Structures are given as C-alpha cells and as structure tokens.
Amino acid sequence: MEWKMIDLEERTDYDRKSGFYRYKLAIFNVNGSQHTLKISMSDFEADKTNALVAREVDKIASALGKKK
C-alpha cells in the first residue's frame, strides 16, 4: 500500500470533561485517497508520528483487503 504524508497541522479542540487540548492533525494519502489522524502532543513530542501514521495505513490496508 502506497502512502505519503501531506501535512501536519497543530489544532486545538474542546472536550466537555477535560477542557481544551492541543493535538497534531496528520494529513496523508493512501493510494490516492486523503485520510487524517489526530496525534496527541505527547506522542508528537516523543517522535511517534511516523509510527502512528504507518499503523493507521496498515489498518486502512486491512480494511480494504490489500497488503502493503
């Protein structure tokens, strides 16, 4: 499965229970279709972005019934 990172944007959302929180929004293409993934700031700062996106690509590939 072919994938490519397009952009990484910092965003802020609001949760009723915990209030405001920041995250990175990873925007990437998998075989020509665009997907997004929220990445916590702690995971981003621990340099786990590529591993998390690759794991999400694996999930998308298995849902489509295709191998990487």
Long-range contacts (C-beta under 8 A, 24 or more apart in sequence): 1-30, 1-31, 1-57, 1-58, 1-60, 1-61, 1-64, 1-66, 1-67, 1-68, 2-30, 2-31, 3-28, 3-29, 3-30, 3-31, 3-53, 3-54, 3-57, 4-28, 4-29, 5-50, 5-53, 6-34, 8-49, 11-38, 24-49, 26-52, 26-53, 28-53, 28-57, 30-57, 30-60, 30-61, 35-60
